[in-house]
Structures are given as C-alpha cells and as structure tokens.
Amino acid sequence: MTISLPNGFTARPATLDDLAATVDLMNAVTQHDGGKNDTTVDYLQRYWRGDDLKLATD
C-alpha cells in the first residue's frame, strides 16, 4: 500500500520513545467515545515488546 502525505508531512515506524504520546492519544479517543481511559503505558509497552508485533516493520 502506498500513501501520499501532504507536503511537509513525514511518516516513520513508531518507537518506544512514542509510547507515552501514543497512550495519551488512544486515551483521548476513548475519553471522547466512552468517557474513560482504556490504555496504560504498561499494557501498551508489553504489547509493543511482545512477540506478535515488530515495531520497525508493522
């Protein structure tokens, strides 16, 4: 799949440095949709470091 981004935008794989910001974004969505936080840093870190996900390529 090829995606064209607007000028000035770039895309890259997520890294563990993105973990807290990703949790904040996910929780902002679930707060809006259902009024509660559904994700924690510990939970997402376990998932990102697990065998089912390869951050560099997925």
C-alpha positions, 0 to 999 in steps of 0.5 A, a space after each residue: 500500500 502506498 500513501 501520499 502525505 501532504 507536503 511537509 508531512 513525514 511518516 516513520 515506524 513508531 518507537 518506544 520513545 512514542 509510547 507515552 504520546 501514543 497512550 495519551 492519544 488512544 486515551 483521548 479517543 476513548 475519553 471522547 467515545 466512552 468517557 474513560 481511559 482504556 490504555 496504560 503505558 504498561 499494557 501498551 509497552 508489553 504489547 509493543 515488546 511482545 512477540 506478535 508485533 515488530 515495531 520497525 516493520 508493522 
